[in-house]
C-alpha cells in the first residue's frame, strides 16, 4: 500500500478521534501545521471539506463522516497486511510455489518437503514439475530448482549441489553384453538424449574430450529418458542420484567407464528481489541440507 497515503489517513483518523489538530500532532510527534497540511491534501484530493472548522472545535462534515468510516477500514487492512508481511519475514508460512524438473519428483524432493511441512505448520507447498522453460515472474513462483547456469538477469541463482552424470545402459541391452564396451562401440548402438541437456565425454587418463555419438532419440523429460534406457531402447547419460538404486541393483550398468561424464550443478532460483520471505529462505536452506546429504551418498558409492 502507498505509505504516504496510509500516513495521511492515520493523521486524519487521529484528528477525528482526538477532536483537534494539536492533540493529534502531539500523539503523532508532528507539528500542528504538518497535520493541517495532511488534512488539506485529503480535502483537495476528494474535492470536499472533511471538517467544519471553528476557533474552538472541529466537527466532521457529512463527507467527513463517510470518509472516516472508509478510512478505518483501509487502516485495518493495512495493519493486517503489515502483520502478515512480518510473519512472512520472520516465520515460514503461507504457500510456497516451487517449480522443479520432473526428475526431482522421483524421490529427490521427498526428504526436504517432509522436513518443511513437519517443521512449519503454517506452510503449504504447491509443487510444479516440468522440464519445460518456465517464466517464474509470470507464474508467480517463489522458488525454482534449475540445472546449469542462468541466462535471465531477472533471476538469482544459489548453488545447492553438484552431482555426477553416468553413461548407462540396461543390463540386458546388447552393449552391456560386451566384455568391455569402449568408445568405438558407442556408435554402433542407439543413444537416447535429453533435448535440453547434452554434453561431451572426458577421458581423465588422456585428457581427451569427445562429443557423444549423435542421438537416435531425443526426449524432453528425464524420467522418460530413464524409462527408455531401462526398457533397453538405447543407452543414455543419466543423473546419478536419480538412478543410484538401479545401478546398485545392477538393473542399469555403467558403460565405457573410462570416459567420464561432466558433473551437473543444481541451483535454487528466485526472482531478483531485495529480500526473500522466510518461507523461501527456509526452503533453500532445507534443500541445500538434504541435497548435501545426497552428495555425500554419491561419494560413498564412488
C-alpha positions as CSV (number, residue, x, y, z in Angstrom):
1,X,0.0,0.0,0.0
2,X,1.0,3.6,-0.5
3,X,2.9,4.5,2.7
4,X,2.3,8.3,2.2
5,X,-1.4,7.8,1.9
6,X,-1.5,5.5,4.9
7,X,0.3,8.1,6.9
8,X,-2.2,10.8,5.8
9,X,-5.1,8.6,6.7
10,X,-3.7,8.0,10.2
11,X,-3.3,11.7,10.7
12,X,-6.9,12.2,9.6
13,X,-8.2,9.4,11.9
14,X,-6.3,10.7,15.0
15,X,-7.6,14.2,14.3
16,X,-11.1,13.0,14.3
17,X,-10.6,10.8,17.4
18,X,-8.8,13.5,19.5
19,X,-11.1,16.3,18.4
20,X,-8.4,18.8,17.3
21,X,-5.2,19.0,15.3
22,X,-2.9,20.0,18.1
23,X,-3.7,16.9,20.1
24,X,-3.3,14.7,17.0
25,X,0.0,16.3,16.3
26,X,1.2,15.6,19.9
27,X,0.3,12.0,19.7
28,X,1.9,11.5,16.2
29,X,5.0,13.6,17.1
30,X,4.3,16.1,14.4
31,X,3.7,19.8,14.3
32,X,0.2,21.2,14.1
33,X,0.9,22.8,10.8
34,X,2.1,19.4,9.4
35,X,-1.2,17.8,10.5
36,X,-3.1,20.7,8.9
37,X,-1.2,20.1,5.6
38,X,-2.2,16.4,5.6
39,X,-5.9,17.3,6.1
40,X,-5.8,19.9,3.4
41,X,-4.2,17.4,1.0
42,X,-7.0,15.0,1.6
43,X,-9.7,17.6,1.1
44,X,-8.1,18.8,-2.2
45,X,-7.9,15.2,-3.5
46,X,-11.6,14.4,-2.8
47,X,-12.8,17.9,-3.6
48,X,-14.9,18.2,-0.4
49,X,-14.4,19.6,3.1
50,X,-13.9,16.9,5.8
51,X,-14.3,19.3,8.8
52,X,-16.5,22.1,9.9
53,X,-13.9,24.5,11.4
54,X,-14.4,27.0,14.2
55,X,-12.0,28.7,16.6
56,X,-12.9,26.2,19.4
57,X,-13.5,22.8,17.7
58,X,-13.5,20.7,14.6
59,X,-16.6,18.7,13.7
60,X,-17.0,16.3,10.8
61,X,-19.0,17.2,7.7
62,X,-21.2,14.6,6.1
63,X,-18.4,13.8,3.7
64,X,-16.0,13.6,6.7
65,X,-18.2,11.0,8.4
66,X,-18.3,8.9,5.3
67,X,-14.6,9.3,4.7
68,X,-13.7,8.4,8.3
69,X,-15.6,5.1,8.1
70,X,-13.8,4.2,4.9
71,X,-10.5,5.4,6.5
72,X,-10.9,3.0,9.4
73,X,-11.4,0.0,7.0
74,X,-8.4,0.9,5.0
75,X,-6.2,1.3,8.0
76,X,-7.4,-2.0,9.4
77,X,-6.5,-3.7,6.2
78,X,-3.1,-2.0,6.1
79,X,-2.4,-3.2,9.7
80,X,-3.5,-6.7,8.8
81,X,-1.3,-6.7,5.7
82,X,1.7,-5.4,7.7
83,X,1.2,-8.2,10.3
84,X,1.1,-10.9,7.6
85,X,4.2,-9.5,5.9
86,X,6.1,-9.5,9.2
87,X,5.1,-13.2,9.7
88,X,6.4,-14.0,6.2
89,X,9.7,-12.3,7.0
90,X,10.1,-14.0,10.4
91,X,8.4,-17.3,10.2
92,X,7.9,-19.7,7.3
93,X,4.1,-19.5,6.5
94,X,1.7,-19.2,3.6
95,X,2.0,-21.0,0.3
96,X,5.4,-21.8,-1.3
97,X,5.1,-22.2,-5.0
98,X,8.0,-24.5,-6.0
99,X,9.0,-25.4,-9.6
100,X,11.3,-28.3,-10.2
101,X,12.4,-30.6,-13.1
102,X,10.2,-33.7,-13.5
103,X,13.1,-36.0,-12.4
104,X,13.1,-34.5,-8.9
105,X,9.6,-35.9,-8.4
106,X,11.1,-39.4,-8.3
107,X,12.3,-39.0,-4.7
108,X,14.9,-36.3,-4.5
109,X,12.3,-33.8,-3.0
110,X,10.7,-36.2,-0.6
111,X,13.1,-35.5,2.3
112,X,13.2,-31.7,2.0
113,X,9.4,-31.5,1.6
114,X,8.8,-33.8,4.5
115,X,11.0,-31.6,6.7
116,X,9.3,-28.4,5.7
117,X,5.7,-29.4,6.2
118,X,6.5,-31.2,9.5
119,X,8.6,-28.3,11.0
120,X,6.3,-25.5,9.9
121,X,2.5,-26.0,10.5
122,X,1.6,-22.8,8.7
123,X,3.5,-23.6,5.5
124,X,1.8,-25.1,2.4
125,X,3.6,-26.1,-0.7
126,X,2.5,-26.1,-4.3
127,X,4.9,-28.3,-6.3
128,X,5.0,-27.9,-10.1
129,X,7.1,-30.5,-12.0
130,X,8.1,-29.6,-15.6
131,X,11.2,-29.9,-17.8
132,X,10.0,-27.0,-20.0
133,X,11.3,-23.5,-19.5
134,X,9.1,-21.5,-17.2
135,X,8.6,-17.8,-16.6
136,X,8.9,-17.5,-12.8
137,X,7.6,-14.0,-12.7
138,X,4.6,-14.7,-14.8
139,X,3.6,-17.8,-13.0
140,X,4.2,-16.3,-9.6
141,X,6.7,-19.0,-8.4
142,X,8.6,-18.3,-5.2
143,X,11.4,-20.8,-5.9
144,X,12.6,-23.0,-8.8
145,X,15.2,-25.8,-8.9
146,X,17.3,-25.5,-12.1
147,X,20.1,-27.3,-13.7
148,X,23.1,-25.3,-15.1
149,X,23.8,-21.5,-15.4
150,X,21.1,-18.9,-15.9
151,X,20.6,-16.5,-18.8
152,X,17.8,-14.4,-17.3
153,X,19.2,-11.4,-15.4
154,X,15.8,-11.0,-13.6
155,X,16.6,-14.2,-11.6
156,X,19.1,-15.0,-8.8
157,X,20.7,-18.5,-8.6
158,X,22.1,-20.0,-5.4
159,X,24.1,-23.3,-5.7
160,X,22.5,-26.2,-4.0
161,X,24.7,-29.2,-5.1
162,X,26.9,-30.7,-7.7
163,X,26.2,-34.2,-8.8
164,X,27.7,-36.6,-11.4
165,X,26.2,-38.0,-14.6
166,X,26.6,-41.6,-15.7
167,X,26.6,-43.2,-19.1
168,X,24.2,-46.1,-18.6
169,X,22.5,-49.0,-20.4
170,X,20.1,-51.7,-19.2
171,X,21.8,-54.9,-18.1
172,X,20.1,-56.8,-20.9
173,X,21.0,-54.3,-23.7
174,X,23.4,-55.6,-26.3
175,X,26.1,-53.0,-25.4
176,X,26.1,-54.3,-21.8
177,X,26.8,-57.8,-23.0
178,X,30.2,-56.7,-24.5
179,X,33.2,-57.7,-22.4
180,X,34.1,-54.1,-22.0
181,X,32.3,-51.5,-24.2
182,X,34.7,-48.9,-25.4
183,X,34.3,-45.5,-27.1
184,X,34.2,-47.1,-30.6
185,X,31.4,-49.4,-29.6
186,X,29.1,-46.5,-28.7
187,X,28.5,-45.5,-32.3
188,X,27.1,-49.0,-33.1
189,X,24.1,-48.6,-30.7
190,X,21.3,-46.2,-30.3
191,X,21.9,-43.3,-27.9
192,X,18.9,-41.5,-26.2
193,X,19.5,-37.9,-25.1
194,X,17.6,-35.2,-23.2
195,X,16.8,-32.4,-25.6
196,X,17.9,-29.7,-23.1
197,X,21.0,-31.5,-21.7
198,X,23.7,-32.9,-23.8
199,X,27.5,-32.8,-23.3
200,X,30.9,-34.2,-24.2
201,X,32.6,-37.0,-22.5
202,X,36.0,-36.7,-20.9
203,X,38.8,-39.2,-20.6
204,X,40.8,-38.5,-17.3
205,X,43.7,-40.6,-18.5
206,X,44.4,-39.0,-21.9
207,X,42.7,-35.6,-21.1
208,X,40.8,-36.1,-24.4
209,X,37.3,-34.7,-24.8
210,X,34.8,-36.0,-27.3
211,X,31.2,-35.4,-28.2
212,X,29.0,-38.5,-27.8
213,X,27.6,-40.2,-30.9
214,X,24.6,-38.4,-32.4
215,X,21.4,-39.4,-30.6
216,X,18.8,-41.6,-32.3
217,X,16.1,-40.4,-29.9
218,X,15.8,-37.1,-28.1
219,X,13.2,-36.6,-25.3
220,X,12.4,-33.5,-23.2
221,X,11.7,-35.4,-20.0
222,X,14.4,-37.0,-17.8
223,X,12.0,-39.6,-16.3
224,X,11.0,-40.7,-19.8
225,X,14.7,-40.9,-20.8
226,X,15.4,-43.1,-17.8
227,X,12.4,-45.3,-18.7
228,X,13.6,-45.7,-22.3
229,X,17.0,-46.7,-21.1
230,X,15.6,-49.2,-18.6
231,X,13.4,-50.7,-21.3
232,X,16.5,-51.4,-23.4
233,X,15.7,-49.0,-26.2
234,X,19.2,-47.5,-26.0
235,X,21.9,-46.1,-23.7
236,X,22.0,-42.6,-22.3
237,X,23.6,-40.1,-19.9
238,X,21.6,-40.2,-16.7
239,X,21.8,-38.2,-13.4
240,X,23.4,-40.5,-10.8
241,X,21.1,-39.6,-7.9
242,X,18.0,-40.5,-9.9
243,X,19.3,-43.9,-11.0
244,X,21.5,-44.8,-8.0
245,X,19.1,-47.5,-6.9
246,X,19.1,-49.0,-10.4
247,X,22.9,-49.0,-10.5
248,X,23.1,-50.6,-7.1
249,X,20.8,-53.4,-8.1
250,X,22.6,-53.7,-11.4
251,X,19.4,-53.2,-13.3
252,X,21.5,-50.5,-15.1
253,X,25.2,-50.7,-15.7
254,X,27.7,-48.0,-16.4
255,X,29.3,-48.4,-19.9
256,X,32.6,-47.1,-21.3
257,X,33.6,-46.2,-17.7
258,X,37.0,-44.9,-18.8
259,X,35.1,-41.9,-20.2
260,X,33.7,-39.6,-17.5
261,X,30.6,-37.5,-17.9
262,X,30.7,-33.9,-16.6
263,X,29.1,-33.1,-13.3
264,X,25.9,-31.0,-13.3
265,X,25.1,-28.3,-10.8
266,X,21.7,-27.8,-9.2
267,X,20.6,-24.3,-8.3
268,X,17.9,-22.7,-6.3
269,X,16.5,-19.9,-8.4
270,X,14.4,-16.9,-7.2
271,X,13.2,-13.6,-8.7
272,X,15.7,-10.8,-8.2
273,X,14.2,-9.2,-5.1
274,X,15.8,-7.1,-2.4
275,X,14.7,-9.6,0.3
276,X,13.2,-13.1,0.4
277,X,10.3,-14.3,2.5
278,X,11.1,-16.6,5.4
279,X,9.4,-19.5,3.6
280,X,11.7,-19.1,0.6
281,X,14.9,-18.7,2.7
282,X,14.0,-21.8,4.8
283,X,13.1,-23.9,1.7
284,X,16.5,-23.0,0.2
285,X,18.4,-23.9,3.4
286,X,16.4,-27.2,3.7
287,X,17.0,-28.2,0.0
288,X,20.8,-27.5,0.4
289,X,20.9,-29.5,3.6
290,X,19.1,-32.5,2.1
291,X,21.0,-32.3,-1.3
292,X,24.3,-32.2,0.6
293,X,23.3,-35.5,2.2
294,X,22.6,-36.9,-1.3
295,X,26.1,-35.7,-2.4
296,X,27.7,-37.5,0.5
297,X,25.9,-40.7,-0.6
298,X,27.4,-40.2,-4.1
299,X,30.9,-40.1,-2.6
300,X,30.2,-43.2,-0.6
301,X,29.0,-45.0,-3.7
302,X,32.0,-43.9,-5.7
